[in-house]
């Protein structure tokens, strides 16, 4: 695999995640759902924790998808 091919894979995975699972609409929906579960709007600490865990989840999903594409030789 060339560096250019890897760059194509990483960019594609990043864009797919941002446009689907981590789109602004999806994040707003998750925030709304979480607020409804709590019965009130998220305070600053809860919102920061939400963003922190979303970042961790995004990173995990990103790494998994990149590795899947690289190791299983999937064409994007």
C-alpha positions in Angstrom: 0.0 0.0 0.0 1.3 3.4 -0.9 1.1 6.5 1.3 -1.4 8.0 -1.2 -3.7 5.0 -0.9 -3.5 5.2 2.9 -4.3 9.0 2.7 -7.3 8.2 0.5 -8.6 5.6 3.0 -8.1 7.8 6.1 -9.8 10.8 4.4 -12.7 8.7 3.2 -13.3 7.1 6.6 -13.1 10.5 8.3 -15.6 12.1 5.9 -18.0 9.1 6.1 -18.0 9.2 9.9 -18.5 13.0 10.0 -21.3 12.9 7.5 -23.1 9.9 9.0 -22.7 8.7 12.6 -21.1 11.9 13.9 -23.0 14.5 11.8 -24.2 17.6 13.6 -27.8 16.3 13.3 -26.9 13.0 15.0 -25.0 14.8 17.7 -27.9 17.2 18.4 -30.2 14.2 18.5 -27.9 12.4 21.0 -27.7 15.6 23.2 -31.5 16.0 23.1 -32.0 12.4 24.0 -29.5 12.7 26.9 -31.2 15.9 28.1 -34.6 14.2 28.0 -33.2 11.2 30.0 -31.9 13.7 32.6 -35.1 15.7 32.6 -33.2 18.9 32.1 -30.6 20.5 29.8 -27.1 19.4 30.2 -24.9 21.6 32.4 -21.4 22.6 31.3 -19.8 19.6 33.0 -22.2 17.1 31.5 -21.8 18.6 28.1 -18.0 18.5 28.3 -18.2 14.8 29.4 -20.6 14.1 26.4 -18.1 15.7 24.0 -15.2 13.8 25.6 -16.9 10.4 25.2 -18.1 11.2 21.7 -14.5 12.0 20.8 -13.3 8.7 22.2 -16.0 6.8 20.4 -15.2 8.7 17.1 -11.5 7.9 17.5 -12.3 4.2 18.1 -14.6 4.0 15.1 -12.1 5.9 13.0 -9.2 3.6 13.9 -11.4 0.4 13.5 -12.6 1.5 10.0 -9.2 2.5 8.8 -7.6 -0.7 10.0 -10.4 -2.7 8.5 -9.9 -1.1 5.1 -6.1 -1.5 5.3 -5.9 -5.0 6.7 -8.8 -6.4 4.7 -7.7 -4.6 1.5 -11.1 -3.0 1.0 -11.3 -0.6 -1.8 -12.9 2.7 -1.0 
